[in-house]
């Protein structure tokens, strides 16, 4: 599949999701920077997809990823990150967003499930209260924080690749 057909604008996503809803499919949303895609990301997205029939991944824009991760990040551009994530079999659609706060996306698209990384289970995500009000189930998925793009970048910069 051509990954370009999986990367949509917000407007384009609305139309596509409406078709899937008419078919009775359960929509799952996941989000993140996905800078330097690693095994933890793949497991997270695979587990998120298992929570429903369709997985939409919101990828942070370059400006938002830089704000969250610091100077020199992201390593890959938003378009490159979107292409890599879209190439994963577990992912149905990708959008690029300027906001790391999922509340606006949950309000706008109202998926059935909001998939959060297992590492967030220790503290209540800020969007969990809104999700509950909207009838969106929050699922903590993946295997916890045993992989980190930030750690990977630091190791590469140190020249330590083990």
C-alpha atoms as an extended CHARMM CRD file, in Angstrom:
* protein
*
       162  EXT
         1         1  UNK       CA              0.0000000000        0.0000000000        0.0000000000  PROA      1               0.0000000000
         2         2  UNK       CA              1.1610000000        3.5030000000       -0.7930000000  PROA      2               0.0000000000
         3         3  UNK       CA              1.6780000000        5.1760000000        2.5790000000  PROA      3               0.0000000000
         4         4  UNK       CA              0.6130000000        8.5280000000        1.1040000000  PROA      4               0.0000000000
         5         5  UNK       CA             -2.9920000000        7.3000000000        1.0560000000  PROA      5               0.0000000000
         6         6  UNK       CA             -2.7810000000        6.6800000000        4.8040000000  PROA      6               0.0000000000
         7         7  UNK       CA             -1.5430000000       10.1950000000        5.7030000000  PROA      7               0.0000000000
         8         8  UNK       CA             -4.5290000000       12.5230000000        5.8320000000  PROA      8               0.0000000000
         9         9  UNK       CA             -5.4670000000       16.0650000000        6.7450000000  PROA      9               0.0000000000
        10        10  UNK       CA             -7.9300000000       16.5340000000        9.5840000000  PROA      10              0.0000000000
        11        11  UNK       CA            -10.6670000000       17.2620000000        7.0610000000  PROA      11              0.0000000000
        12        12  UNK       CA             -9.8210000000       14.1810000000        5.0330000000  PROA      12              0.0000000000
        13        13  UNK       CA             -9.8490000000       12.0550000000        8.1690000000  PROA      13              0.0000000000
        14        14  UNK       CA            -13.3980000000       13.1640000000        9.0310000000  PROA      14              0.0000000000
        15        15  UNK       CA            -14.7620000000       11.7840000000        5.7640000000  PROA      15              0.0000000000
        16        16  UNK       CA            -12.8670000000        8.5070000000        5.9960000000  PROA      16              0.0000000000
        17        17  UNK       CA            -13.8990000000        7.8970000000        9.6070000000  PROA      17              0.0000000000
        18        18  UNK       CA            -17.5320000000        8.5160000000        8.7740000000  PROA      18              0.0000000000
        19        19  UNK       CA            -17.3780000000        5.6780000000        6.2320000000  PROA      19              0.0000000000
        20        20  UNK       CA            -15.8090000000        3.3540000000        8.7960000000  PROA      20              0.0000000000
        21        21  UNK       CA            -18.4130000000        4.2980000000       11.4110000000  PROA      21              0.0000000000
        22        22  UNK       CA            -21.2200000000        3.4840000000        8.9790000000  PROA      22              0.0000000000
        23        23  UNK       CA            -19.6040000000        0.0580000000        8.5960000000  PROA      23              0.0000000000
        24        24  UNK       CA            -19.7550000000       -0.3740000000       12.3900000000  PROA      24              0.0000000000
        25        25  UNK       CA            -16.0070000000       -0.2490000000       12.9660000000  PROA      25              0.0000000000
        26        26  UNK       CA            -14.5160000000        0.7730000000       16.3390000000  PROA      26              0.0000000000
        27        27  UNK       CA            -11.9500000000        3.5690000000       15.9810000000  PROA      27              0.0000000000
        28        28  UNK       CA             -8.8070000000        3.7550000000       18.1440000000  PROA      28              0.0000000000
        29        29  UNK       CA             -6.6330000000        6.8650000000       18.4550000000  PROA      29              0.0000000000
        30        30  UNK       CA             -2.9630000000        6.8540000000       19.5010000000  PROA      30              0.0000000000
        31        31  UNK       CA             -0.4650000000        9.7070000000       19.5200000000  PROA      31              0.0000000000
        32        32  UNK       CA              3.1830000000       10.5990000000       19.8980000000  PROA      32              0.0000000000
        33        33  UNK       CA              6.2690000000       12.1310000000       18.3300000000  PROA      33              0.0000000000
        34        34  UNK       CA              7.6000000000        8.8290000000       16.9120000000  PROA      34              0.0000000000
        35        35  UNK       CA             11.0290000000       10.3420000000       16.3710000000  PROA      35              0.0000000000
        36        36  UNK       CA             13.4030000000        7.4970000000       15.5360000000  PROA      36              0.0000000000
        37        37  UNK       CA             10.8920000000        4.6890000000       15.3560000000  PROA      37              0.0000000000
        38        38  UNK       CA             11.8870000000        1.7990000000       17.6480000000  PROA      38              0.0000000000
        39        39  UNK       CA             10.5690000000       -1.5590000000       18.8660000000  PROA      39              0.0000000000
        40        40  UNK       CA              8.6280000000        0.0140000000       21.7490000000  PROA      40              0.0000000000
        41        41  UNK       CA              6.7110000000        2.1710000000       19.2660000000  PROA      41              0.0000000000
        42        42  UNK       CA              5.8780000000       -0.8530000000       17.1340000000  PROA      42              0.0000000000
        43        43  UNK       CA              4.6120000000       -2.8210000000       20.1430000000  PROA      43              0.0000000000
        44        44  UNK       CA              2.5720000000        0.1770000000       21.3530000000  PROA      44              0.0000000000
        45        45  UNK       CA              0.9020000000        0.6540000000       17.9760000000  PROA      45              0.0000000000
        46        46  UNK       CA              0.2690000000       -3.0630000000       17.4820000000  PROA      46              0.0000000000
        47        47  UNK       CA             -1.3630000000       -3.2580000000       20.9200000000  PROA      47              0.0000000000
        48        48  UNK       CA             -3.3680000000       -0.0870000000       20.2380000000  PROA      48              0.0000000000
        49        49  UNK       CA             -4.7050000000       -1.5660000000       16.9940000000  PROA      49              0.0000000000
        50        50  UNK       CA             -5.8340000000       -4.6720000000       18.8730000000  PROA      50              0.0000000000
        51        51  UNK       CA             -8.2180000000       -2.4400000000       20.8950000000  PROA      51              0.0000000000
        52        52  UNK       CA            -10.4780000000       -1.8050000000       17.9000000000  PROA      52              0.0000000000
        53        53  UNK       CA            -11.0140000000       -2.1920000000       14.1780000000  PROA      53              0.0000000000
        54        54  UNK       CA             -9.1360000000        0.8640000000       12.9230000000  PROA      54              0.0000000000
        55        55  UNK       CA             -6.0730000000        2.7310000000       14.2480000000  PROA      55              0.0000000000
        56        56  UNK       CA             -5.4970000000        6.4470000000       13.6940000000  PROA      56              0.0000000000
        57        57  UNK       CA             -2.1500000000        7.8330000000       14.8590000000  PROA      57              0.0000000000
        58        58  UNK       CA             -1.6950000000       11.5380000000       15.5740000000  PROA      58              0.0000000000
        59        59  UNK       CA              1.9580000000       12.4990000000       15.0760000000  PROA      59              0.0000000000
        60        60  UNK       CA              3.2650000000       15.7160000000       16.5950000000  PROA      60              0.0000000000
        61        61  UNK       CA              4.3900000000       18.3720000000       14.1340000000  PROA      61              0.0000000000
        62        62  UNK       CA              8.0680000000       19.3120000000       14.0020000000  PROA      62              0.0000000000
        63        63  UNK       CA              7.4120000000       22.4370000000       16.0940000000  PROA      63              0.0000000000
        64        64  UNK       CA              5.5030000000       20.5140000000       18.7920000000  PROA      64              0.0000000000
        65        65  UNK       CA              8.0570000000       17.6740000000       18.8610000000  PROA      65              0.0000000000
        66        66  UNK       CA             10.8760000000       20.2360000000       19.2710000000  PROA      66              0.0000000000
        67        67  UNK       CA              8.9680000000       21.9200000000       22.0940000000  PROA      67              0.0000000000
        68        68  UNK       CA              8.4620000000       18.5840000000       23.8820000000  PROA      68              0.0000000000
        69        69  UNK       CA             11.8050000000       16.9050000000       23.1660000000  PROA      69              0.0000000000
        70        70  UNK       CA             14.2090000000       19.8520000000       23.1190000000  PROA      70              0.0000000000
        71        71  UNK       CA             16.6560000000       21.4930000000       20.7580000000  PROA      71              0.0000000000
        72        72  UNK       CA             17.9910000000       19.2420000000       18.0110000000  PROA      72              0.0000000000
        73        73  UNK       CA             14.7960000000       17.2120000000       17.9050000000  PROA      73              0.0000000000
        74        74  UNK       CA             13.0320000000       15.8280000000       16.1140000000  PROA      74              0.0000000000
        75        75  UNK       CA             15.7280000000       14.0080000000       14.1740000000  PROA      75              0.0000000000
        76        76  UNK       CA             13.2950000000       13.1420000000       11.3770000000  PROA      76              0.0000000000
        77        77  UNK       CA             10.8470000000       15.5790000000        9.8160000000  PROA      77              0.0000000000
        78        78  UNK       CA              7.1210000000       15.2570000000       10.5090000000  PROA      78              0.0000000000
        79        79  UNK       CA              6.5850000000       13.9850000000        6.9680000000  PROA      79              0.0000000000
        80        80  UNK       CA              9.2790000000       11.3040000000        7.3520000000  PROA      80              0.0000000000
        81        81  UNK       CA              7.8850000000       10.2580000000       10.7410000000  PROA      81              0.0000000000
        82        82  UNK       CA              4.3540000000       10.1050000000        9.2980000000  PROA      82              0.0000000000
        83        83  UNK       CA              5.5810000000        7.9660000000        6.3850000000  PROA      83              0.0000000000
        84        84  UNK       CA              7.3600000000        5.5060000000        8.6890000000  PROA      84              0.0000000000
        85        85  UNK       CA              4.3670000000        5.1390000000       11.0100000000  PROA      85              0.0000000000
        86        86  UNK       CA              1.9660000000        4.8310000000        8.0590000000  PROA      86              0.0000000000
        87        87  UNK       CA              4.1150000000        1.9810000000        6.6990000000  PROA      87              0.0000000000
        88        88  UNK       CA              3.3150000000       -0.1570000000        9.7490000000  PROA      88              0.0000000000
        89        89  UNK       CA              0.6200000000       -2.7650000000        9.1220000000  PROA      89              0.0000000000
        90        90  UNK       CA             -1.1170000000       -1.9430000000       12.4270000000  PROA      90              0.0000000000
        91        91  UNK       CA             -1.7080000000        1.6770000000       11.3830000000  PROA      91              0.0000000000
        92        92  UNK       CA             -4.6640000000        2.5990000000        9.1950000000  PROA      92              0.0000000000
        93        93  UNK       CA             -4.3550000000        6.3950000000        9.1070000000  PROA      93              0.0000000000
        94        94  UNK       CA             -1.9610000000        9.1230000000       10.2500000000  PROA      94              0.0000000000
        95        95  UNK       CA             -2.5220000000       12.8210000000       10.8410000000  PROA      95              0.0000000000
        96        96  UNK       CA              0.0450000000       15.4390000000       11.8340000000  PROA      96              0.0000000000
        97        97  UNK       CA             -1.0170000000       17.6740000000       14.7270000000  PROA      97              0.0000000000
        98        98  UNK       CA              0.3450000000       20.8170000000       16.3620000000  PROA      98              0.0000000000
        99        99  UNK       CA             -0.9740000000       19.9490000000       19.8110000000  PROA      99              0.0000000000
       100       100  UNK       CA              0.2140000000       17.1920000000       22.1470000000  PROA      100             0.0000000000
       101       101  UNK       CA             -2.9820000000       17.5260000000       24.2090000000  PROA      101             0.0000000000
       102       102  UNK       CA             -5.3170000000       14.8640000000       22.8590000000  PROA      102             0.0000000000
       103       103  UNK       CA             -8.4380000000       16.5090000000       24.2930000000  PROA      103             0.0000000000
       104       104  UNK       CA             -9.1310000000       18.5490000000       21.1680000000  PROA      104             0.0000000000
       105       105  UNK       CA             -8.7390000000       15.4510000000       18.9690000000  PROA      105             0.0000000000
       106       106  UNK       CA            -10.9500000000       13.3660000000       21.2630000000  PROA      106             0.0000000000
       107       107  UNK       CA            -13.6680000000       16.0470000000       21.0900000000  PROA      107             0.0000000000
       108       108  UNK       CA            -13.3230000000       16.4590000000       17.3280000000  PROA      108             0.0000000000
       109       109  UNK       CA            -13.1610000000       12.8060000000       16.2390000000  PROA      109             0.0000000000
       110       110  UNK       CA            -14.7060000000       10.9440000000       19.2220000000  PROA      110             0.0000000000
       111       111  UNK       CA            -13.0020000000        7.5830000000       18.7530000000  PROA      111             0.0000000000
       112       112  UNK       CA            -14.2710000000        4.6250000000       20.7300000000  PROA      112             0.0000000000
       113       113  UNK       CA            -10.8200000000        4.0690000000       22.2890000000  PROA      113             0.0000000000
       114       114  UNK       CA             -7.9200000000        6.3490000000       23.2140000000  PROA      114             0.0000000000
       115       115  UNK       CA             -4.7620000000        4.2040000000       23.4590000000  PROA      115             0.0000000000
       116       116  UNK       CA             -2.0970000000        5.4760000000       25.8470000000  PROA      116             0.0000000000
       117       117  UNK       CA              1.3200000000        3.9530000000       26.3920000000  PROA      117             0.0000000000
       118       118  UNK       CA              1.5620000000        1.5840000000       29.3540000000  PROA      118             0.0000000000
       119       119  UNK       CA              4.0920000000        3.9630000000       30.9210000000  PROA      119             0.0000000000
       120       120  UNK       CA              1.2680000000        6.5010000000       31.3830000000  PROA      120             0.0000000000
       121       121  UNK       CA             -0.7990000000        4.0930000000       33.5130000000  PROA      121             0.0000000000
       122       122  UNK       CA              1.1000000000        5.1470000000       36.6530000000  PROA      122             0.0000000000
       123       123  UNK       CA             -0.3770000000        8.6420000000       36.4180000000  PROA      123             0.0000000000
       124       124  UNK       CA             -3.8130000000        9.5960000000       35.1420000000  PROA      124             0.0000000000
       125       125  UNK       CA             -3.5210000000       11.1750000000       31.6760000000  PROA      125             0.0000000000
       126       126  UNK       CA             -4.9190000000       14.7220000000       31.5000000000  PROA      126             0.0000000000
       127       127  UNK       CA             -7.3560000000       13.6170000000       28.8220000000  PROA      127             0.0000000000
       128       128  UNK       CA             -8.8270000000       10.6620000000       30.7770000000  PROA      128             0.0000000000
       129       129  UNK       CA            -11.5540000000       12.7400000000       32.4370000000  PROA      129             0.0000000000
       130       130  UNK       CA            -12.7310000000       14.1570000000       29.1100000000  PROA      130             0.0000000000
       131       131  UNK       CA            -12.5690000000       10.7080000000       27.5150000000  PROA      131             0.0000000000
       132       132  UNK       CA            -14.8610000000        9.3670000000       30.2520000000  PROA      132             0.0000000000
       133       133  UNK       CA            -17.3300000000       12.2370000000       29.7120000000  PROA      133             0.0000000000
       134       134  UNK       CA            -17.3820000000       11.4980000000       25.9660000000  PROA      134             0.0000000000
       135       135  UNK       CA            -17.7730000000        7.7480000000       26.4860000000  PROA      135             0.0000000000
       136       136  UNK       CA            -14.3010000000        7.0230000000       25.1140000000  PROA      136             0.0000000000
       137       137  UNK       CA            -12.4910000000        4.1130000000       26.7240000000  PROA      137             0.0000000000
       138       138  UNK       CA             -8.8450000000        4.7710000000       27.6860000000  PROA      138             0.0000000000
       139       139  UNK       CA             -6.6390000000        1.7060000000       27.1020000000  PROA      139             0.0000000000
       140       140  UNK       CA             -3.0830000000        1.4920000000       28.4430000000  PROA      140             0.0000000000
       141       141  UNK       CA             -1.1730000000       -0.5770000000       25.9060000000  PROA      141             0.0000000000
       142       142  UNK       CA              2.3640000000       -1.6170000000       25.0490000000  PROA      142             0.0000000000
       143       143  UNK       CA              5.0280000000       -2.8990000000       27.3770000000  PROA      143             0.0000000000
       144       144  UNK       CA              6.0000000000        0.1150000000       29.4270000000  PROA      144             0.0000000000
       145       145  UNK       CA              8.9340000000        2.4470000000       28.9830000000  PROA      145             0.0000000000
       146       146  UNK       CA             11.8090000000        0.0590000000       28.2840000000  PROA      146             0.0000000000
       147       147  UNK       CA             12.5730000000        1.8300000000       25.0010000000  PROA      147             0.0000000000
       148       148  UNK       CA             13.1280000000        5.5340000000       24.4970000000  PROA      148             0.0000000000
       149       149  UNK       CA             13.9470000000        7.5380000000       21.3870000000  PROA      149             0.0000000000
       150       150  UNK       CA             15.5560000000       10.1530000000       23.6600000000  PROA      150             0.0000000000
       151       151  UNK       CA             17.8540000000        7.5060000000       25.1510000000  PROA      151             0.0000000000
       152       152  UNK       CA             18.6230000000        6.1820000000       21.6760000000  PROA      152             0.0000000000
       153       153  UNK       CA             19.5590000000        9.6800000000       20.4590000000  PROA      153             0.0000000000
       154       154  UNK       CA             21.7750000000       10.1980000000       23.5180000000  PROA      154             0.0000000000
       155       155  UNK       CA             23.5380000000        6.8600000000       22.9530000000  PROA      155             0.0000000000
       156       156  UNK       CA             24.1510000000        7.6440000000       19.2880000000  PROA      156             0.0000000000
       157       157  UNK       CA             25.5160000000       11.0850000000       20.1610000000  PROA      157             0.0000000000
       158       158  UNK       CA             27.8500000000        9.4760000000       22.7380000000  PROA      158             0.0000000000
       159       159  UNK       CA             28.9370000000        6.9180000000       20.1570000000  PROA      159             0.0000000000
       160       160  UNK       CA             27.6140000000        4.0860000000       22.3410000000  PROA      160             0.0000000000
       161       161  UNK       CA             25.4210000000        1.8720000000       20.1920000000  PROA      161             0.0000000000
       162       162  UNK       CA             25.0240000000       -1.1960000000       22.4190000000  PROA      162             0.0000000000
